[in-house]
Amino acid sequence: MKIREIIDILDAEVLTGELYLEREIKEFAVSDLLSDVLALSKDCFLLLTGLTTQQVVRTAEIAGGIGAVFVRGKTPEPGAIGIARSHHIPLLMTSMSTFEACQAIIETINKKEKK
C-alpha cells in the first residue's frame, strides 16, 4: 500500500511531503509511546499517533518510518512540520480516532486480499 492511498482511506490532509506519497508502506505502527516506536526496528512503516511534537518525526525516522499520520484532528507543532519537510517525511492529519483509522486501514487491506 502506498502513502497516497492512506489519504483517501483516512480522509486525511497532507501537511507536508507531497512529493513522497508514492512510497510503499510495508507495515503500520500505532503508538503514543515513542519508546515503543523505537523498539520496532522495522523498515518502511507508517506511524499513526496522537502526539504532535518534533520528537515524533525524529523517532519515526530513526526507527525506519517513512511517514506519520496525526489522528483526532491534532495539528503537529510547526517544528515537527519543518523537520519532516527537511527530511522528506510525509505528514498527514485525519479527524478519525486512532481506532477508526486502524479499522479503516485494516478493512481496506482485507478487501484487497479478497480480490
QUIDALIN-V690869 format. One record per helix or strand of 2 or more residues. SS is the DSSP state (~ for helix, > for strand). FROM is the first residue (numbers start at 1). TO is the last residue. If there is no record, write none. Layout:
# QUIDALIN-V690869
SS:FROM:TO ; SS:FROM:TO
This chain:
# QUIDALIN-V690869
~:3:9 ; >:13:16 ; ~:18:20 ; >:27:30 ; ~:34:38 ; >:45:49 ; ~:54:63 ; >:65:70 ; ~:78:86 ; >:90:93 ; ~:98:114
